[in-house]
Amino acid sequence: MTKIHAKARTCPHCRLLIVSRVLDDGQSPTRVAQDFHVTPQTVHKWLRRFRQDGPSGLEDKSSAPASNPRRLVQPGPVLHEAVMRLLHMPPSEYGFNRTSWRMRDIKTVLDDQGTVATLNSIRNSIRAAGVRWRQARIALTSNDPDYRRKVDEIKGVLARLSSDEAFFSIDELGPVAVKMHAGRSLQMPGQVRAVPQWQRSKGAFILTAALDLAKNQLVYFFSDRKNTDETIRLVDLLRTRYAGYRKLYLSWDAAPWHSSAKLKEYLLTLNEGARKDGGPVVELLPLPRSAQFLNVIESVFSGMARAILHNSDYASLEDAQSAVSRYLEDRNAAFLANPRAAVSPFGV
């Protein structure tokens, strides 16, 4: 006995008669609908099912929904395992022309694999696993084949530095153009600070400086250029300031004026005289190539730039240099009053 749906207006036998009236007798669906007290849409429905499945298409079908939300995979071990397995593979492995996953792409792949879950459930599962969007960190590296030897040599000197020795981190900043500079600043609502892309410079300066790592004191001067003569000028200034010391260690990057033949010859002559007549001997401890991140003075330059160069618009070269000098003198005074060694990436 055929089971008729509780809400059915017709039985399978009546549906067959409806189809026969239209297909065999040529009656219109509207006329047949009137005779059987149903709507024309119902007639068209049974015609469509008969054409698709034949007489079996006229049987009652289950009223259960095609998909049951309760059958969706909820956050838990099953969904966690499926999501984590997916995140360990690049999207390209699943046909997506992307380098990082999107939530909708994750859902698409999980659906295809039979782990059907809502986007919200997938997000909750990822969040519960501690997975977060993060910017990739740039790893600081050096291409110097003697990197380890040079670093170990500097660390050794710093570890046994005596009271009559000084270690200096040396570098040059610039040329710095004196003009309106951009930067982060507090701005009132509706205010947007604008900096012209093209400006006429009011001058430029180079800051040559040496940082005493033990005392955290800066020796500096302004230059017009970067060359061996300016480097020699700095060496002479350091020897004058530290006249009572036995040895001065100079550490700097691989700039050509830091390793020129003229500088080496000058230091050779200087040290020969120092051993005979007294005065500090100068020894070079160059940093590994492409390892500016080891140059401690770079952090001083960075802090100074944020404080007085970013957002600046000095009226003249002299004003800009005066601001730089004041910042560095204030810094020297602060560490003189509260002694503290400079933070070193060498750990000593």
C-alpha positions as CSV (number, residue, x, y, z in Angstrom):
1,M,0.0,0.0,0.0
2,T,1.4,3.3,-1.0
3,K,1.9,5.8,1.9
4,I,0.4,9.2,1.1
5,H,2.0,12.3,2.6
6,A,-0.3,13.8,5.3
7,K,-0.5,17.2,3.6
8,A,-0.8,15.8,0.0
9,R,-3.9,17.1,-2.0
10,T,-3.7,14.2,-4.4
11,C,-2.7,10.5,-4.5
12,P,-0.2,9.0,-6.9
13,H,-3.1,7.6,-9.0
14,C,-4.7,11.0,-9.3
15,R,-1.3,12.5,-10.2
16,L,-1.0,9.9,-13.0
17,L,-4.4,11.0,-14.3
18,I,-3.4,14.6,-14.2
19,V,-0.3,13.9,-16.3
20,S,-2.3,11.7,-18.7
21,R,-4.9,14.4,-19.2
22,V,-2.2,16.9,-20.3
23,L,0.2,14.6,-22.2
24,D,-2.2,12.1,-23.7
25,D,-5.5,14.0,-24.0
26,G,-3.8,17.4,-24.8
27,Q,-5.8,19.3,-22.2
28,S,-4.3,22.5,-20.8
29,P,-2.8,22.5,-17.3
30,T,-5.2,25.2,-16.2
31,R,-8.3,23.1,-17.2
32,V,-6.9,20.0,-15.5
33,A,-6.1,22.0,-12.4
34,Q,-9.7,23.2,-12.2
35,D,-11.0,19.6,-12.6
36,F,-8.8,18.2,-9.8
37,H,-9.2,21.3,-7.6
38,V,-5.5,22.0,-7.5
39,T,-3.4,25.0,-8.7
40,P,-1.8,25.1,-12.1
41,Q,1.6,25.1,-10.4
42,T,0.8,21.7,-8.9
43,V,0.0,20.4,-12.3
44,H,3.3,21.7,-13.7
45,K,5.1,20.2,-10.7
46,W,3.8,16.6,-11.5
47,L,4.5,17.1,-15.2
48,R,8.1,18.0,-14.4
49,R,8.6,15.1,-12.0
50,F,7.0,12.6,-14.5
51,R,9.3,13.8,-17.3
52,Q,12.4,13.5,-15.0
53,D,11.7,10.2,-13.2
54,G,8.7,8.6,-14.8
55,P,5.9,7.1,-12.7
56,S,8.2,6.9,-9.6
57,G,8.5,10.7,-9.7
58,L,4.8,10.8,-8.8
59,E,5.4,9.1,-5.4
60,D,5.5,11.2,-2.2
61,K,9.0,12.3,-1.2
62,S,10.3,12.9,2.3
63,S,9.7,16.4,3.7
64,A,13.0,16.3,5.6
65,P,15.4,19.1,4.6
66,A,18.1,18.2,2.2
67,S,20.7,19.4,4.8
68,N,20.4,19.4,8.5
69,P,22.3,22.2,10.3
70,R,22.7,19.9,13.3
71,R,25.0,17.7,11.2
72,L,27.5,20.5,10.7
73,V,30.8,19.8,12.3
74,Q,31.2,22.0,15.4
75,P,34.5,23.3,16.9
76,G,36.2,20.3,18.5
77,P,38.8,17.7,17.9
78,V,37.5,16.7,14.5
79,L,37.3,20.2,13.1
80,H,40.6,21.2,14.8
81,E,42.5,18.3,13.2
82,A,41.0,19.0,9.7
83,V,41.8,22.7,9.9
84,M,45.3,22.3,11.3
85,R,46.1,19.7,8.6
86,L,45.0,22.2,6.0
87,L,46.9,25.2,7.4
88,H,50.2,23.2,7.2
89,M,49.8,23.1,3.4
90,P,50.0,26.1,1.0
91,P,46.8,27.1,-0.8
92,S,48.4,26.3,-4.1
93,E,48.3,22.6,-3.2
94,Y,44.5,22.9,-3.5
95,G,44.4,24.9,-6.7
96,F,44.2,28.4,-5.2
97,N,46.5,31.0,-6.8
98,R,47.4,32.5,-3.5
99,T,50.3,32.4,-1.0
100,S,48.1,32.7,2.2
101,W,44.8,31.2,3.2
102,R,41.4,33.0,3.2
103,M,38.6,31.8,5.4
104,R,36.3,31.1,2.5
105,D,39.0,29.0,0.8
106,I,39.5,27.0,3.9
107,K,35.7,26.3,4.1
108,T,35.6,25.3,0.4
109,V,38.4,22.7,0.8
110,L,36.9,21.4,4.1
111,D,33.5,21.0,2.4
112,D,35.0,19.1,-0.5
113,Q,36.7,16.8,2.1
114,G,33.5,16.2,3.8
115,T,34.1,18.3,6.9
116,V,31.2,20.7,6.5
117,A,31.3,23.5,9.0
118,T,30.2,27.2,9.2
119,L,32.7,30.0,8.7
120,N,32.2,31.0,12.3
121,S,33.0,27.5,13.5
122,I,36.2,27.4,11.5
123,R,37.2,30.8,12.9
124,N,36.6,29.7,16.4
125,S,38.6,26.5,15.9
126,I,41.5,28.5,14.5
127,R,41.3,31.0,17.3
128,A,41.2,28.3,19.9
129,A,44.4,26.8,18.5
130,G,46.2,30.1,19.1
131,V,46.7,30.7,15.3
132,R,46.8,34.5,14.6
133,W,47.5,36.7,11.6
134,R,51.0,38.1,12.1
135,Q,53.5,40.0,10.0
136,A,56.6,38.1,9.0
137,R,59.7,39.2,10.8
138,I,62.7,40.1,8.8
139,A,65.7,38.1,10.1
140,L,68.8,40.2,10.5
141,T,71.7,38.4,8.7
142,S,75.1,39.1,7.3
143,N,76.8,37.7,4.2
144,D,80.3,38.0,5.6
145,P,82.1,34.6,5.6
146,D,84.1,35.8,8.7
147,Y,81.0,36.9,10.6
148,R,81.4,34.5,13.5
149,R,85.2,35.3,13.9
150,K,84.6,39.1,13.9
151,V,81.8,38.9,16.3
152,D,83.7,36.6,18.7
153,E,86.7,39.0,18.6
154,I,84.5,42.0,19.5
155,K,82.8,40.0,22.3
156,G,86.2,39.0,23.7
157,V,87.4,42.5,23.8
158,L,84.3,43.8,25.5
159,A,84.4,41.0,28.0
160,R,87.9,41.9,29.2
161,L,87.8,45.7,28.6
162,S,89.9,47.4,31.4
163,S,89.4,50.8,32.9
164,D,92.2,52.4,30.7
165,E,90.5,51.1,27.5
166,A,87.5,52.4,25.6
167,F,85.4,50.7,22.9
168,F,83.6,53.0,20.4
169,S,80.8,52.2,18.0
170,I,81.2,54.6,15.1
171,D,79.1,55.7,12.1
172,E,77.9,58.6,10.0
173,L,74.4,59.8,9.7
174,G,73.3,61.6,6.5
175,P,73.5,63.6,4.4
176,V,70.4,64.9,6.1
177,A,68.4,67.5,4.1
178,V,67.0,70.4,6.0
179,K,63.4,70.6,4.8
180,M,59.9,69.7,6.0
181,H,60.0,66.1,7.1
182,A,57.1,63.6,7.5
183,G,56.5,61.5,10.6
184,R,54.0,60.3,13.1
185,S,52.4,62.9,15.3
186,L,49.3,63.7,17.4
187,Q,46.8,65.5,15.1
188,M,43.4,67.1,15.9
189,P,40.2,65.6,14.5
190,G,39.8,66.4,10.9
191,Q,43.5,67.5,10.6
192,V,45.8,65.8,8.2
193,R,49.4,67.0,8.1
194,A,50.7,67.2,4.5
195,V,54.4,67.2,3.5
196,P,55.2,68.3,-0.1
197,Q,56.9,65.6,-2.1
198,W,59.2,68.0,-3.8
199,Q,60.9,70.7,-1.7
200,R,63.9,73.0,-2.0
201,S,66.5,72.0,0.6
202,K,67.8,74.6,3.0
203,G,71.1,72.7,3.3
204,A,72.3,69.3,4.4
205,F,74.6,68.0,7.0
206,I,76.5,64.8,7.9
207,L,76.8,63.8,11.6
208,T,80.0,61.8,12.3
209,A,79.9,60.3,15.8
210,A,81.5,57.8,18.1
211,L,79.6,56.1,21.1
212,D,81.6,55.0,24.1
213,L,79.8,51.8,25.0
214,A,81.0,51.8,28.6
215,K,80.2,55.4,29.5
216,N,77.3,55.8,27.0
217,Q,78.9,59.1,25.9
218,L,78.9,60.5,22.4
219,V,81.8,62.4,20.6
220,Y,80.6,64.0,17.4
221,F,81.0,66.7,14.9
222,F,79.3,67.9,11.7
223,S,80.8,67.1,8.3
224,D,80.3,68.1,4.7
225,R,81.3,64.7,3.3
226,K,82.2,61.1,4.2
227,N,85.8,60.3,3.5
228,T,89.1,59.2,5.0
229,D,90.0,62.7,6.1
230,E,86.9,63.0,8.2
231,T,87.6,59.6,9.7
232,I,91.1,60.7,10.6
233,R,89.6,63.8,12.1
234,L,87.4,61.7,14.4
235,V,90.4,59.5,15.4
236,D,92.4,62.6,16.4
237,L,89.4,63.9,18.4
238,L,89.0,60.7,20.3
239,R,92.7,60.5,21.1
240,T,92.5,64.0,22.5
241,R,89.4,63.4,24.6
242,Y,90.8,60.1,25.9
243,A,94.4,61.1,26.2
244,G,94.9,59.3,29.5
245,Y,93.8,55.9,28.1
246,R,96.1,53.1,27.0
247,K,94.0,51.8,24.1
248,L,91.0,52.8,22.0
249,Y,89.0,50.2,20.1
250,L,87.1,51.5,17.0
251,S,84.3,49.4,15.6
252,W,82.5,50.5,12.4
253,D,81.0,49.2,9.2
254,A,82.7,48.2,5.9
255,A,82.5,51.7,4.3
256,P,85.5,52.3,2.0
257,W,86.8,55.2,4.0
258,H,86.9,53.0,7.1
259,S,89.4,50.7,5.5
260,S,91.3,52.9,3.1
261,A,95.1,52.5,2.6
262,K,95.5,56.1,3.7
263,L,93.7,55.5,7.0
264,K,95.7,52.3,7.7
265,E,99.0,54.0,7.0
266,Y,98.0,56.9,9.3
267,L,97.1,54.6,12.1
268,L,100.3,52.6,11.7
269,T,102.4,55.8,12.1
270,L,100.1,57.0,14.9
271,N,100.5,53.8,16.9
272,E,104.3,53.7,16.5
273,G,104.5,57.2,17.9
274,A,102.1,56.3,20.7
275,R,104.2,53.4,21.9
276,K,107.3,55.6,22.0
277,D,105.8,58.9,23.4
278,G,102.7,57.7,25.1
279,G,99.1,58.3,24.3
280,P,96.4,55.8,23.4
281,V,97.0,53.1,20.8
282,V,94.2,52.7,18.3
283,E,93.0,49.3,17.3
284,L,90.3,48.6,14.6
285,L,87.6,46.0,15.2
286,P,85.5,46.2,12.0
287,L,81.9,44.9,12.1
288,P,81.0,42.0,9.8
289,R,79.9,43.1,6.3
290,S,76.2,43.9,6.0
291,A,75.7,43.8,9.7
292,Q,74.6,47.4,10.5
293,F,72.2,45.9,13.1
294,L,75.3,45.3,15.3
295,N,76.4,48.9,15.2
296,V,75.1,50.2,18.6
297,I,75.2,53.9,17.6
298,E,72.5,53.2,15.0
299,S,69.9,53.1,17.8
300,V,71.1,56.5,19.0
301,F,70.7,57.9,15.5
302,S,67.2,56.4,15.3
303,G,66.1,57.9,18.6
304,M,67.5,61.3,17.7
305,A,65.7,61.2,14.3
306,R,62.4,60.4,15.8
307,A,62.7,63.1,18.4
308,I,64.0,66.1,16.3
309,L,64.1,65.2,12.6
310,H,60.7,63.6,12.0
311,N,57.9,66.2,11.7
312,S,60.6,68.9,11.6
313,D,60.7,72.1,9.4
314,Y,63.8,74.0,10.5
315,A,64.3,77.5,9.1
316,S,68.0,77.0,8.3
317,L,70.9,74.5,8.4
318,E,72.2,76.2,11.6
319,D,68.8,75.7,13.3
320,A,68.8,72.0,12.4
321,Q,72.4,71.4,13.6
322,S,71.7,73.3,16.8
323,A,68.7,71.0,17.5
324,V,70.9,67.9,16.9
325,S,73.6,69.2,19.1
326,R,71.2,70.0,21.9
327,Y,69.7,66.5,21.8
328,L,73.1,64.8,21.9
329,E,74.4,67.1,24.7
330,D,71.3,66.5,26.7
331,R,71.7,62.7,26.2
332,N,75.4,62.9,27.3
333,A,74.4,64.8,30.4
334,A,71.6,62.4,31.3
335,F,73.9,59.3,31.2
336,L,76.7,61.3,33.0
337,A,74.3,62.0,35.8
338,N,72.9,58.4,35.8
339,P,75.8,56.2,34.5
340,R,74.7,53.2,32.5
341,A,76.5,51.3,29.8
342,A,75.0,51.3,26.3
343,V,72.8,48.3,25.4
344,S,75.0,46.0,23.3
345,P,73.8,43.3,20.8
346,F,76.9,41.4,21.8
347,G,75.5,40.6,25.2
348,V,78.5,41.9,27.2
